[in-house]
Amino acid sequence: MSKPKLKALTINRPWCKGCGICVAFCPAKVLELDHEEKAVAVRIEDCIACSLCALRCPDLAIEVEIAPEDNEIAPPAQKRILIQNRGGSRS
């Protein structure tokens, strides 16, 4: 099993209260607080996709999406979630 790779990092700025917990827990120092005291990814290329920021955010303002491995086949439940994120559910 290889290291996880980042597919997307989403910060919901209206939900962020600027507490800085995500900044403190990020081992790669990807996040900082901007002039509005909101979290922002300033070094996204350094993200190791550990998801500590999302796990520690008390406001659920951060979402880390991990890219599937090339040789990994996602179970059916995960495939449905990926399809729904691309533009709605399939019937």
Phi, psi and omega in degrees: 000127181271173179292146178294148178243141182286130172261316180203144173236117183245128175244117178275092187301322177298332180278337183288127178261000176077031182288335178084006179298317180299320179296316182293325184271347182289113182289340182262002180055043180281326188259148172217165172266135181272189182295341176266007183060040176243147179292140177216141178274108183263341179227061185301329181293342179269355183297130179259008176058038180280340179070012178299324180298314181292321180292326183269343183295117181288345182256004181055036184272354184238134176232128177249122179252124182268135177285136178292150177292150181301321183264008182264133176258119182287139174299158183307321181298318179292324179298320179297319180297316179298320179294318180296325179289343181270359177142039175108168182271158177254142178258000000 
